[in-house]
Amino acid sequence: MARCDQGYLCDVCGEDVENLIDSDLYLRYILGEVAPEKLTISQERHLRCNPATAQFIVDPAFDPVLCDGPFSKLSMDPDFVRQEEARITRGWQRLQQIPTLGIPVTEYPLPEVRATWGA
């Protein structure tokens, strides 16, 4: 089946990533971790299926995610954790707004990311 016929399947759990607001791929795009030209060919997963990233989302509207093992923020430098919490939470908040903004995909990334891409 063509990718467009099956939707975006999570490469961790295999289920459909039905909503943009649950997309790890689009969060990483918003944060500038996925280049625009790689967006349509990169693997998708649910935010919660990537606890190494999801653990840094700190917002009352997002149930906390724990990441076990060496990538747990509990074993990381506190300054780094604060910076990542601020950055990734800001990206997640942007992701939550996207469906209501009526903007093209090229405008999804945070302003500072678009500036570095020359957009």
Biotite code that builds the C-alpha atoms (Angstrom):
import biotite.structure as struc

atoms = struc.array([
    struc.Atom([0.000, 0.000, 0.000], chain_id="A", res_id=1, res_name="MET", atom_name="CA", element="C"),
    struc.Atom([1.265, 3.480, -0.827], chain_id="A", res_id=2, res_name="ALA", atom_name="CA", element="C"),
    struc.Atom([2.230, 5.693, 2.081], chain_id="A", res_id=3, res_name="ARG", atom_name="CA", element="C"),
    struc.Atom([-0.518, 8.162, 1.157], chain_id="A", res_id=4, res_name="CYS", atom_name="CA", element="C"),
    struc.Atom([-3.067, 5.316, 1.395], chain_id="A", res_id=5, res_name="ASP", atom_name="CA", element="C"),
    struc.Atom([-1.954, 4.109, 4.806], chain_id="A", res_id=6, res_name="GLN", atom_name="CA", element="C"),
    struc.Atom([-1.200, 7.405, 6.550], chain_id="A", res_id=7, res_name="GLY", atom_name="CA", element="C"),
    struc.Atom([1.835, 7.914, 8.703], chain_id="A", res_id=8, res_name="TYR", atom_name="CA", element="C"),
    struc.Atom([2.530, 4.808, 10.744], chain_id="A", res_id=9, res_name="LEU", atom_name="CA", element="C"),
    struc.Atom([4.506, 5.047, 13.969], chain_id="A", res_id=10, res_name="CYS", atom_name="CA", element="C"),
    struc.Atom([7.836, 3.280, 13.556], chain_id="A", res_id=11, res_name="ASP", atom_name="CA", element="C"),
    struc.Atom([7.679, 2.241, 17.228], chain_id="A", res_id=12, res_name="VAL", atom_name="CA", element="C"),
    struc.Atom([4.137, 0.958, 17.857], chain_id="A", res_id=13, res_name="CYS", atom_name="CA", element="C"),
    struc.Atom([2.971, 0.529, 14.248], chain_id="A", res_id=14, res_name="GLY", atom_name="CA", element="C"),
    struc.Atom([-0.264, 2.460, 14.798], chain_id="A", res_id=15, res_name="GLU", atom_name="CA", element="C"),
    struc.Atom([-1.390, 5.386, 12.661], chain_id="A", res_id=16, res_name="ASP", atom_name="CA", element="C"),
    struc.Atom([-0.266, 8.820, 13.837], chain_id="A", res_id=17, res_name="VAL", atom_name="CA", element="C"),
    struc.Atom([-3.695, 10.294, 13.210], chain_id="A", res_id=18, res_name="GLU", atom_name="CA", element="C"),
    struc.Atom([-3.219, 13.824, 14.510], chain_id="A", res_id=19, res_name="ASN", atom_name="CA", element="C"),
    struc.Atom([-0.526, 16.337, 13.716], chain_id="A", res_id=20, res_name="LEU", atom_name="CA", element="C"),
    struc.Atom([-0.531, 17.423, 17.361], chain_id="A", res_id=21, res_name="ILE", atom_name="CA", element="C"),
    struc.Atom([0.691, 13.927, 18.361], chain_id="A", res_id=22, res_name="ASP", atom_name="CA", element="C"),
    struc.Atom([3.496, 13.837, 15.791], chain_id="A", res_id=23, res_name="SER", atom_name="CA", element="C"),
    struc.Atom([7.115, 13.486, 16.872], chain_id="A", res_id=24, res_name="ASP", atom_name="CA", element="C"),
    struc.Atom([8.183, 14.097, 13.267], chain_id="A", res_id=25, res_name="LEU", atom_name="CA", element="C"),
    struc.Atom([6.412, 17.452, 13.065], chain_id="A", res_id=26, res_name="TYR", atom_name="CA", element="C"),
    struc.Atom([7.679, 18.476, 16.506], chain_id="A", res_id=27, res_name="LEU", atom_name="CA", element="C"),
    struc.Atom([11.225, 17.790, 15.324], chain_id="A", res_id=28, res_name="ARG", atom_name="CA", element="C"),
    struc.Atom([10.484, 19.755, 12.131], chain_id="A", res_id=29, res_name="TYR", atom_name="CA", element="C"),
    struc.Atom([9.202, 22.706, 14.173], chain_id="A", res_id=30, res_name="ILE", atom_name="CA", element="C"),
    struc.Atom([12.385, 22.548, 16.265], chain_id="A", res_id=31, res_name="LEU", atom_name="CA", element="C"),
    struc.Atom([14.588, 22.486, 13.160], chain_id="A", res_id=32, res_name="GLY", atom_name="CA", element="C"),
    struc.Atom([15.773, 18.910, 13.705], chain_id="A", res_id=33, res_name="GLU", atom_name="CA", element="C"),
    struc.Atom([14.215, 17.703, 10.439], chain_id="A", res_id=34, res_name="VAL", atom_name="CA", element="C"),
    struc.Atom([14.985, 19.669, 7.281], chain_id="A", res_id=35, res_name="ALA", atom_name="CA", element="C"),
    struc.Atom([12.043, 20.605, 5.052], chain_id="A", res_id=36, res_name="PRO", atom_name="CA", element="C"),
    struc.Atom([13.253, 18.365, 2.229], chain_id="A", res_id=37, res_name="GLU", atom_name="CA", element="C"),
    struc.Atom([13.358, 15.369, 4.615], chain_id="A", res_id=38, res_name="LYS", atom_name="CA", element="C"),
    struc.Atom([9.864, 15.865, 6.048], chain_id="A", res_id=39, res_name="LEU", atom_name="CA", element="C"),
    struc.Atom([8.039, 13.591, 3.620], chain_id="A", res_id=40, res_name="THR", atom_name="CA", element="C"),
    struc.Atom([10.645, 10.798, 3.711], chain_id="A", res_id=41, res_name="ILE", atom_name="CA", element="C"),
    struc.Atom([11.428, 10.669, 7.438], chain_id="A", res_id=42, res_name="SER", atom_name="CA", element="C"),
    struc.Atom([10.041, 8.089, 9.835], chain_id="A", res_id=43, res_name="GLN", atom_name="CA", element="C"),
    struc.Atom([7.056, 9.092, 11.942], chain_id="A", res_id=44, res_name="GLU", atom_name="CA", element="C"),
    struc.Atom([6.151, 8.208, 15.510], chain_id="A", res_id=45, res_name="ARG", atom_name="CA", element="C"),
    struc.Atom([3.832, 9.354, 18.241], chain_id="A", res_id=46, res_name="HIS", atom_name="CA", element="C"),
    struc.Atom([5.323, 11.841, 20.702], chain_id="A", res_id=47, res_name="LEU", atom_name="CA", element="C"),
    struc.Atom([4.794, 9.362, 23.523], chain_id="A", res_id=48, res_name="ARG", atom_name="CA", element="C"),
    struc.Atom([6.609, 6.666, 21.543], chain_id="A", res_id=49, res_name="CYS", atom_name="CA", element="C"),
    struc.Atom([9.756, 8.804, 21.767], chain_id="A", res_id=50, res_name="ASN", atom_name="CA", element="C"),
    struc.Atom([10.218, 9.262, 25.521], chain_id="A", res_id=51, res_name="PRO", atom_name="CA", element="C"),
    struc.Atom([13.753, 10.641, 25.072], chain_id="A", res_id=52, res_name="ALA", atom_name="CA", element="C"),
    struc.Atom([12.160, 13.770, 23.568], chain_id="A", res_id=53, res_name="THR", atom_name="CA", element="C"),
    struc.Atom([8.703, 13.721, 25.191], chain_id="A", res_id=54, res_name="ALA", atom_name="CA", element="C"),
    struc.Atom([10.188, 13.803, 28.707], chain_id="A", res_id=55, res_name="GLN", atom_name="CA", element="C"),
    struc.Atom([11.208, 17.419, 28.055], chain_id="A", res_id=56, res_name="PHE", atom_name="CA", element="C"),
    struc.Atom([7.638, 18.626, 27.392], chain_id="A", res_id=57, res_name="ILE", atom_name="CA", element="C"),
    struc.Atom([6.549, 20.454, 30.531], chain_id="A", res_id=58, res_name="VAL", atom_name="CA", element="C"),
    struc.Atom([3.049, 21.803, 30.122], chain_id="A", res_id=59, res_name="ASP", atom_name="CA", element="C"),
    struc.Atom([-0.140, 21.241, 32.174], chain_id="A", res_id=60, res_name="PRO", atom_name="CA", element="C"),
    struc.Atom([-1.882, 20.041, 28.986], chain_id="A", res_id=61, res_name="ALA", atom_name="CA", element="C"),
    struc.Atom([0.687, 17.253, 28.445], chain_id="A", res_id=62, res_name="PHE", atom_name="CA", element="C"),
    struc.Atom([0.849, 14.274, 30.775], chain_id="A", res_id=63, res_name="ASP", atom_name="CA", element="C"),
    struc.Atom([4.497, 13.814, 31.764], chain_id="A", res_id=64, res_name="PRO", atom_name="CA", element="C"),
    struc.Atom([6.501, 11.050, 30.112], chain_id="A", res_id=65, res_name="VAL", atom_name="CA", element="C"),
    struc.Atom([9.290, 9.236, 31.914], chain_id="A", res_id=66, res_name="LEU", atom_name="CA", element="C"),
    struc.Atom([12.334, 8.028, 30.054], chain_id="A", res_id=67, res_name="CYS", atom_name="CA", element="C"),
    struc.Atom([14.281, 5.208, 31.655], chain_id="A", res_id=68, res_name="ASP", atom_name="CA", element="C"),
    struc.Atom([17.921, 4.412, 31.156], chain_id="A", res_id=69, res_name="GLY", atom_name="CA", element="C"),
    struc.Atom([20.862, 6.505, 29.998], chain_id="A", res_id=70, res_name="PRO", atom_name="CA", element="C"),
    struc.Atom([18.684, 9.068, 28.176], chain_id="A", res_id=71, res_name="PHE", atom_name="CA", element="C"),
    struc.Atom([16.638, 9.934, 31.257], chain_id="A", res_id=72, res_name="SER", atom_name="CA", element="C"),
    struc.Atom([16.709, 13.645, 32.000], chain_id="A", res_id=73, res_name="LYS", atom_name="CA", element="C"),
    struc.Atom([17.126, 12.691, 35.656], chain_id="A", res_id=74, res_name="LEU", atom_name="CA", element="C"),
    struc.Atom([20.726, 11.742, 34.907], chain_id="A", res_id=75, res_name="SER", atom_name="CA", element="C"),
    struc.Atom([21.504, 14.833, 32.817], chain_id="A", res_id=76, res_name="MET", atom_name="CA", element="C"),
    struc.Atom([23.014, 18.176, 33.681], chain_id="A", res_id=77, res_name="ASP", atom_name="CA", element="C"),
    struc.Atom([20.266, 20.358, 35.248], chain_id="A", res_id=78, res_name="PRO", atom_name="CA", element="C"),
    struc.Atom([21.132, 23.383, 33.081], chain_id="A", res_id=79, res_name="ASP", atom_name="CA", element="C"),
    struc.Atom([20.876, 21.279, 29.929], chain_id="A", res_id=80, res_name="PHE", atom_name="CA", element="C"),
    struc.Atom([17.545, 19.857, 31.141], chain_id="A", res_id=81, res_name="VAL", atom_name="CA", element="C"),
    struc.Atom([16.129, 23.359, 31.746], chain_id="A", res_id=82, res_name="ARG", atom_name="CA", element="C"),
    struc.Atom([17.217, 24.485, 28.281], chain_id="A", res_id=83, res_name="GLN", atom_name="CA", element="C"),
    struc.Atom([15.748, 21.416, 26.602], chain_id="A", res_id=84, res_name="GLU", atom_name="CA", element="C"),
    struc.Atom([12.508, 21.710, 28.581], chain_id="A", res_id=85, res_name="GLU", atom_name="CA", element="C"),
    struc.Atom([12.128, 25.318, 27.461], chain_id="A", res_id=86, res_name="ALA", atom_name="CA", element="C"),
    struc.Atom([13.004, 24.572, 23.819], chain_id="A", res_id=87, res_name="ARG", atom_name="CA", element="C"),
    struc.Atom([10.995, 21.387, 23.365], chain_id="A", res_id=88, res_name="ILE", atom_name="CA", element="C"),
    struc.Atom([7.991, 22.649, 25.350], chain_id="A", res_id=89, res_name="THR", atom_name="CA", element="C"),
    struc.Atom([7.928, 25.767, 23.180], chain_id="A", res_id=90, res_name="ARG", atom_name="CA", element="C"),
    struc.Atom([8.030, 23.594, 20.065], chain_id="A", res_id=91, res_name="GLY", atom_name="CA", element="C"),
    struc.Atom([5.249, 21.372, 21.411], chain_id="A", res_id=92, res_name="TRP", atom_name="CA", element="C"),
    struc.Atom([3.096, 24.421, 22.179], chain_id="A", res_id=93, res_name="GLN", atom_name="CA", element="C"),
    struc.Atom([3.631, 25.591, 18.602], chain_id="A", res_id=94, res_name="ARG", atom_name="CA", element="C"),
    struc.Atom([2.664, 22.123, 17.352], chain_id="A", res_id=95, res_name="LEU", atom_name="CA", element="C"),
    struc.Atom([-0.599, 22.341, 19.299], chain_id="A", res_id=96, res_name="GLN", atom_name="CA", element="C"),
    struc.Atom([-1.415, 25.688, 17.639], chain_id="A", res_id=97, res_name="GLN", atom_name="CA", element="C"),
    struc.Atom([-0.645, 24.649, 14.043], chain_id="A", res_id=98, res_name="ILE", atom_name="CA", element="C"),
    struc.Atom([-4.085, 23.170, 13.183], chain_id="A", res_id=99, res_name="PRO", atom_name="CA", element="C"),
    struc.Atom([-5.790, 26.485, 14.006], chain_id="A", res_id=100, res_name="THR", atom_name="CA", element="C"),
    struc.Atom([-3.317, 28.850, 12.328], chain_id="A", res_id=101, res_name="LEU", atom_name="CA", element="C"),
    struc.Atom([-4.112, 28.198, 8.684], chain_id="A", res_id=102, res_name="GLY", atom_name="CA", element="C"),
    struc.Atom([-0.468, 28.525, 7.636], chain_id="A", res_id=103, res_name="ILE", atom_name="CA", element="C"),
    struc.Atom([1.575, 26.595, 5.065], chain_id="A", res_id=104, res_name="PRO", atom_name="CA", element="C"),
    struc.Atom([3.928, 23.830, 6.204], chain_id="A", res_id=105, res_name="VAL", atom_name="CA", element="C"),
    struc.Atom([6.914, 26.071, 5.469], chain_id="A", res_id=106, res_name="THR", atom_name="CA", element="C"),
    struc.Atom([5.802, 28.353, 8.318], chain_id="A", res_id=107, res_name="GLU", atom_name="CA", element="C"),
    struc.Atom([5.411, 25.616, 10.950], chain_id="A", res_id=108, res_name="TYR", atom_name="CA", element="C"),
    struc.Atom([8.956, 25.871, 12.375], chain_id="A", res_id=109, res_name="PRO", atom_name="CA", element="C"),
    struc.Atom([9.757, 28.308, 15.141], chain_id="A", res_id=110, res_name="LEU", atom_name="CA", element="C"),
    struc.Atom([10.795, 31.775, 13.869], chain_id="A", res_id=111, res_name="PRO", atom_name="CA", element="C"),
    struc.Atom([14.450, 31.296, 14.794], chain_id="A", res_id=112, res_name="GLU", atom_name="CA", element="C"),
    struc.Atom([14.529, 28.018, 12.867], chain_id="A", res_id=113, res_name="VAL", atom_name="CA", element="C"),
    struc.Atom([12.996, 29.600, 9.775], chain_id="A", res_id=114, res_name="ARG", atom_name="CA", element="C"),
    struc.Atom([15.562, 32.401, 10.038], chain_id="A", res_id=115, res_name="ALA", atom_name="CA", element="C"),
    struc.Atom([18.457, 29.923, 9.964], chain_id="A", res_id=116, res_name="THR", atom_name="CA", element="C"),
    struc.Atom([16.884, 28.184, 6.955], chain_id="A", res_id=117, res_name="TRP", atom_name="CA", element="C"),
    struc.Atom([16.556, 31.499, 5.162], chain_id="A", res_id=118, res_name="GLY", atom_name="CA", element="C"),
    struc.Atom([12.757, 31.430, 5.117], chain_id="A", res_id=119, res_name="ALA", atom_name="CA", element="C"),
])
